[in-house]
């Protein structure tokens, strides 16, 4: 029997204008899982966290990712996974992605690191397809595995670029204790997009990438604006526009929804300011009778990694 334990960071997907094509890994939250590989067949998952996970192996996002990697490797093994720490499911900071990403990183290590980072992301996308009802997207799993900020350039063929998260930037993240189903948040999205909105969105994506590459917080703030998805999804976040105004007045450079929500995040260039922004977000939700958790996080530029 061989064994490994890995840590997988949380992630923020979309980052405003980068719907389904951008995401970043963040410190301060993540999964820890242990994997044992032995002779035999089958997958066994043990949950030692405080959160519920799918009751059957077939419904767990780790299963299709593991099977895809084993098939590609041409081997048959018994895989036992023990979840020891888990991002809160449904929180909007990459809970399902961390599971899928952790499974492939752990298994690849046990298989002698025979697969590339790109291949690991593609295996993890199999799990995300199960989570999202069929759509293979990498805006969470790619940064969870690779670290930093990842821009998906193409899905067919799969291609991406990785941008280190600027060390001086800081994120304030808040998770209101409400449920936003990914299926519902996708159902409200428009099927047709006016050309002028598409042009503005393209410009914002370009500006956002340039801002991160040049460590230009001002450009990041002006570019992290979503004119296509956010107008439809913000209805799921109570008092969204009011909260944005409060944060801007307090010095937040950018504010948006993390993935499909309900978590929201703000960017700034100072850790003390980020703590202030967290308090504003928590107070905002609590004033509406909603419990909320918050955390301050820098970017995680290392991604998923073996810890022992």
VMD Tcl script that draws the C-alpha trace (Angstrom):
set ca {
  {0.00 0.00 0.00}
  {1.17 3.51 -0.83}
  {-0.18 6.66 0.82}
  {-0.01 10.44 0.35}
  {-1.69 13.49 1.88}
  {-2.33 16.66 -0.10}
  {-3.57 20.20 0.50}
  {-5.74 21.90 -2.13}
  {-6.45 25.65 -1.91}
  {-9.83 27.29 -2.29}
  {-10.45 29.22 -5.48}
  {-12.44 32.15 -6.79}
  {-13.90 31.59 -10.25}
  {-14.99 34.05 -12.95}
  {-13.35 37.05 -11.24}
  {-16.02 39.30 -12.67}
  {-15.71 39.39 -16.45}
  {-13.97 36.01 -16.85}
  {-17.04 33.77 -16.74}
  {-15.94 30.10 -17.02}
  {-12.43 31.11 -18.20}
  {-10.69 32.73 -15.20}
  {-10.03 31.83 -11.61}
  {-7.52 32.33 -8.83}
  {-6.33 30.21 -5.93}
  {-6.46 31.76 -2.46}
  {-4.79 30.99 0.84}
  {-6.52 30.57 4.21}
  {-9.01 27.91 3.10}
  {-8.73 24.54 1.43}
  {-9.15 20.77 1.51}
  {-6.85 18.19 3.02}
  {-7.23 14.61 1.87}
  {-5.26 11.42 2.27}
  {-5.16 8.76 -0.46}
  {-4.10 5.13 -0.19}
  {-3.46 3.01 -3.30}
  {-3.31 -0.76 -3.09}
  {-3.80 -3.84 -5.25}
  {-7.37 -4.53 -6.26}
  {-10.15 -2.40 -7.71}
  {-12.76 0.12 -6.62}
  {-12.94 3.47 -4.85}
  {-13.62 4.01 -1.15}
  {-14.27 7.46 0.35}
  {-14.23 8.18 4.08}
  {-15.46 11.55 5.34}
  {-13.94 12.83 8.58}
  {-15.05 16.43 8.11}
  {-18.01 18.30 9.58}
  {-19.74 18.56 6.19}
  {-21.94 16.14 4.33}
  {-20.69 14.73 1.04}
  {-22.58 12.61 -1.53}
  {-23.72 9.38 0.09}
  {-22.54 7.18 -2.79}
  {-19.15 6.96 -4.47}
  {-20.76 7.33 -7.89}
  {-22.09 10.79 -6.99}
  {-18.76 12.12 -5.72}
  {-16.78 14.41 -8.05}
  {-13.55 12.58 -7.21}
  {-14.77 9.34 -8.78}
  {-14.83 10.27 -12.51}
  {-11.50 12.08 -12.17}
  {-9.85 9.06 -10.54}
  {-11.29 6.65 -13.07}
  {-10.17 8.80 -16.00}
  {-6.60 8.92 -14.68}
  {-6.42 5.21 -13.93}
  {-7.75 4.40 -17.39}
  {-5.19 6.69 -19.02}
  {-2.44 5.09 -16.94}
  {-3.62 1.63 -17.94}
  {-3.70 0.32 -14.38}
  {-6.28 -1.08 -11.99}
  {-5.93 -0.18 -8.32}
  {-8.00 0.10 -5.18}
  {-8.18 3.73 -4.10}
  {-9.11 4.76 -0.56}
  {-9.61 8.46 0.14}
  {-9.99 10.03 3.57}
  {-11.27 13.61 3.65}
  {-9.79 15.34 6.69}
  {-10.58 18.99 5.99}
  {-13.19 20.33 3.58}
  {-14.21 23.67 2.13}
  {-17.87 24.22 2.98}
  {-19.93 22.75 0.12}
  {-21.94 25.36 -1.76}
  {-19.85 28.24 -0.43}
  {-18.76 29.45 -3.86}
  {-15.01 29.11 -3.29}
  {-14.36 25.89 -5.15}
  {-15.45 23.11 -2.79}
  {-16.18 20.53 -5.49}
  {-13.14 21.64 -7.51}
  {-10.85 21.12 -4.53}
  {-12.08 17.54 -4.19}
  {-11.53 16.73 -7.86}
  {-8.19 18.56 -7.95}
  {-6.96 16.89 -4.78}
  {-7.89 13.44 -6.05}
  {-5.89 13.79 -9.27}
  {-2.86 15.41 -7.61}
  {-2.72 12.67 -4.97}
  {-3.22 9.87 -7.48}
  {-0.66 11.30 -9.88}
  {1.89 11.34 -7.06}
  {1.14 7.70 -6.24}
  {1.47 6.81 -9.93}
  {4.96 8.29 -10.06}
  {3.98 11.72 -11.43}
  {3.47 10.33 -14.91}
  {0.96 13.01 -15.95}
  {1.61 16.70 -16.66}
  {-0.11 19.60 -14.91}
  {-2.25 20.16 -18.01}
  {-3.35 16.53 -18.02}
  {-4.18 16.70 -14.32}
  {-6.44 19.70 -14.92}
  {-8.20 17.83 -17.71}
  {-8.77 14.81 -15.43}
  {-10.13 17.11 -12.71}
  {-12.54 18.64 -15.23}
  {-14.26 15.24 -15.40}
  {-15.28 15.75 -11.78}
  {-16.43 19.29 -12.42}
  {-18.62 17.97 -15.24}
  {-20.42 15.77 -12.72}
  {-20.81 18.71 -10.33}
  {-22.19 21.12 -12.94}
  {-24.43 18.70 -14.81}
  {-22.20 18.02 -17.80}
  {-20.19 21.20 -18.42}
  {-16.43 20.65 -18.30}
  {-14.98 23.91 -17.07}
  {-11.63 24.64 -15.44}
  {-12.00 28.06 -13.83}
  {-11.83 26.48 -10.35}
  {-9.87 23.26 -10.85}
  {-7.06 24.88 -12.85}
  {-6.06 27.44 -10.19}
  {-6.62 24.83 -7.45}
  {-4.02 22.59 -9.11}
  {-1.67 25.18 -10.60}
  {-1.95 28.04 -8.12}
  {-2.08 31.73 -8.99}
  {-4.48 33.14 -11.57}
  {-5.36 31.00 -14.55}
  {-6.86 32.16 -17.84}
  {-8.38 29.45 -20.00}
  {-7.48 30.40 -23.58}
  {-9.33 27.50 -25.19}
  {-11.29 24.42 -24.19}
  {-11.03 22.73 -27.61}
  {-8.12 22.09 -27.56}
  {-7.53 22.79 -23.90}
  {-5.03 25.60 -23.38}
  {-4.34 28.02 -20.56}
  {-1.90 30.56 -19.20}
  {-0.95 31.02 -15.56}
  {-0.31 34.42 -13.98}
  {1.20 34.71 -10.48}
  {-1.10 36.51 -8.08}
  {0.65 39.78 -7.09}
  {2.05 39.42 -3.59}
  {0.87 42.89 -2.56}
  {-2.78 42.21 -3.48}
  {-5.19 40.96 -0.86}
  {-8.72 39.52 -0.99}
  {-11.55 39.90 1.49}
  {-14.04 37.06 1.13}
  {-17.46 36.72 2.72}
  {-19.77 33.74 2.68}
  {-23.39 34.48 3.62}
  {-25.13 31.41 5.01}
  {-27.59 31.10 2.15}
  {-27.86 28.52 -0.62}
  {-27.33 29.34 -4.29}
  {-27.66 26.32 -6.55}
  {-25.33 26.36 -9.55}
  {-28.15 25.04 -11.74}
  {-30.36 27.99 -10.77}
  {-27.60 30.55 -11.21}
  {-26.90 29.21 -14.70}
  {-30.58 29.07 -15.61}
  {-30.93 32.87 -15.32}
  {-28.12 33.61 -17.77}
  {-29.05 35.16 -21.12}
  {-28.91 33.04 -24.25}
  {-28.19 36.04 -26.51}
  {-25.79 38.88 -25.74}
  {-25.91 42.36 -27.32}
  {-22.78 43.13 -29.32}
  {-21.95 46.25 -27.29}
  {-21.99 44.19 -24.07}
  {-19.77 41.53 -25.64}
  {-17.26 44.17 -26.78}
  {-17.12 45.72 -23.31}
  {-16.68 42.29 -21.71}
  {-13.80 41.41 -24.06}
  {-12.12 44.71 -23.23}
  {-12.54 44.06 -19.51}
  {-10.99 40.59 -19.73}
  {-7.98 42.01 -21.58}
  {-7.62 44.81 -19.05}
  {-7.94 42.40 -16.13}
  {-5.20 40.11 -17.42}
  {-2.93 43.08 -18.16}
  {-3.63 44.52 -14.72}
  {-2.59 41.33 -12.93}
  {0.48 40.83 -15.12}
  {1.62 44.41 -14.51}
  {0.57 44.41 -10.84}
  {-1.59 47.44 -11.60}
  {-4.35 47.42 -8.96}
  {-6.07 50.42 -10.52}
  {-6.39 48.67 -13.88}
  {-7.61 45.50 -12.15}
  {-10.30 47.51 -10.39}
  {-11.47 49.22 -13.57}
  {-11.51 45.95 -15.50}
  {-13.05 43.50 -13.03}
  {-16.53 44.42 -14.20}
  {-19.05 41.95 -15.54}
  {-21.80 43.32 -17.79}
  {-23.13 39.92 -18.90}
  {-23.44 37.50 -15.97}
  {-23.45 39.66 -12.83}
  {-26.60 41.65 -13.72}
  {-28.55 38.39 -13.68}
  {-26.83 36.62 -10.80}
  {-26.67 39.46 -8.30}
  {-30.34 38.87 -7.46}
  {-29.19 35.85 -5.44}
  {-26.97 38.03 -3.19}
  {-29.15 40.14 -0.85}
  {-28.32 43.85 -1.06}
  {-25.59 43.30 -3.64}
  {-25.53 46.83 -5.11}
  {-25.71 48.43 -1.67}
  {-22.80 46.29 -0.49}
  {-20.74 47.24 -3.53}
  {-21.27 50.93 -2.72}
  {-20.24 50.44 0.92}
  {-17.06 48.62 -0.08}
  {-16.11 51.16 -2.74}
  {-16.52 53.97 -0.20}
  {-14.21 52.06 2.17}
  {-11.48 51.75 -0.46}
  {-12.11 48.39 -2.13}
  {-10.55 48.31 -5.58}
  {-12.89 45.64 -6.96}
  {-15.90 43.65 -5.81}
  {-17.74 40.72 -7.34}
  {-19.39 37.33 -6.92}
  {-17.16 34.31 -6.36}
  {-18.19 31.70 -8.91}
  {-21.95 31.29 -8.86}
  {-22.10 32.55 -5.27}
  {-23.18 33.05 -2.61}
  {-19.66 34.06 -1.58}
  {-18.51 37.51 -2.63}
  {-15.03 38.99 -2.64}
  {-13.31 42.35 -2.69}
  {-9.72 43.14 -3.69}
  {-7.42 45.73 -2.17}
  {-3.70 46.26 -1.66}
  {-3.50 46.24 2.13}
  {-4.21 43.48 4.65}
  {-5.60 45.84 7.29}
  {-7.96 47.31 4.71}
  {-9.03 43.78 3.75}
  {-9.95 43.11 7.38}
  {-12.06 46.27 7.35}
  {-13.77 45.13 4.16}
  {-14.53 41.76 5.74}
  {-16.24 43.48 8.64}
  {-18.30 45.63 6.28}
  {-19.46 42.53 4.40}
  {-20.28 40.60 7.57}
  {-22.16 43.56 9.05}
  {-24.06 44.01 5.79}
  {-25.38 40.46 5.74}
  {-26.07 40.38 9.47}
  {-28.14 43.57 9.12}
  {-30.32 41.57 6.74}
  {-30.65 38.72 9.22}
  {-28.13 36.50 7.42}
  {-25.20 34.87 9.19}
  {-21.94 35.30 7.34}
  {-18.37 34.06 7.61}
  {-15.44 36.07 6.29}
  {-11.73 35.70 5.79}
  {-8.74 37.64 4.53}
  {-6.64 35.82 1.96}
  {-3.63 36.41 -0.23}
  {-3.27 34.57 -3.48}
  {-1.97 31.01 -3.32}
  {0.72 30.74 -6.00}
  {1.68 27.16 -5.17}
  {-1.58 25.31 -5.85}
  {-2.30 21.77 -4.71}
  {0.67 20.14 -3.03}
  {1.81 17.10 -1.16}
  {2.17 17.83 2.56}
  {3.23 14.34 3.71}
}
mol new
graphics top color blue
foreach p $ca { graphics top sphere $p radius 0.5 }
foreach p [lrange $ca 0 end-1] q [lrange $ca 1 end] { graphics top cylinder $p $q radius 0.2 }
display resetview
